[in-house]
């Protein structure tokens, strides 16, 4: 929850609260800034896969569905 609050504070994500039913539901989504940040993460991932040959951990661990 602290990480989500920090991301929200930095305006990388936005929080939507649905109080119309019980239990109350919170949903998070990326802001435009957050979407741009994903592009930076993908570029770092591309660099690491190019220059760090032994990097076997990748296997598309999300990065918003990658597509290197």
N, C-alpha and C positions, 0 to 999 in steps of 0.2 A: 504494500500500500504506500510506503514511503517513496518507492521508485515511481509509481504512478503519479503521486502528488508532485514530484520533482519534474517529471516529463510534462505534466499539465502546467506547472509554473513556468516552464521554459517554452510553452506554447507549441510543443511538438505533438501533443495529443489533446483531444477535447473529450470531456465527460458529459454524457447525457443520462439523466436520472428519470426513470419511469416510475412514478408513484401511483399509477392508475390501478395497480393490482398488488397483492401481497404474495410473495415477498417483493419488496422494492428492488428494482433491477437497475444496475448501473452498466452503461455500455461506453466503451472508449473507442475512439477512432482517430486516425492520423489527421493532423491539420495539413495545410498546404506546405508549411515549413517542415513538418514531419515527413511528408512524401519526398521533399527535396533531400532530406537527410538520408533517407533510404538509398537514394542515388549515390551519395557519398560512401555509404557502407558497401554498396555493390562495387564501387571503384576500388576501395581498399581490398575487398575480397579478390577482385581480378588481379590486383598487384601481387597479393600474397600467393595466389595460385601460380602466377607466372614466375615469381622469383624465389619462392620457398617450395621447391620441388617435393619435399617430403610431407607437405601439408595434405594429409589423408582425411582430415576431419570434416571437410566441407560437405559433400553429398547433399547440397542444397538445403541446409538447415535453415529454412525459411528465407530470410532476406527478401521478404515479400515475393516469393516464388521466382526468384533470381533471373533466370534466362540469360546467363553470361553469354 
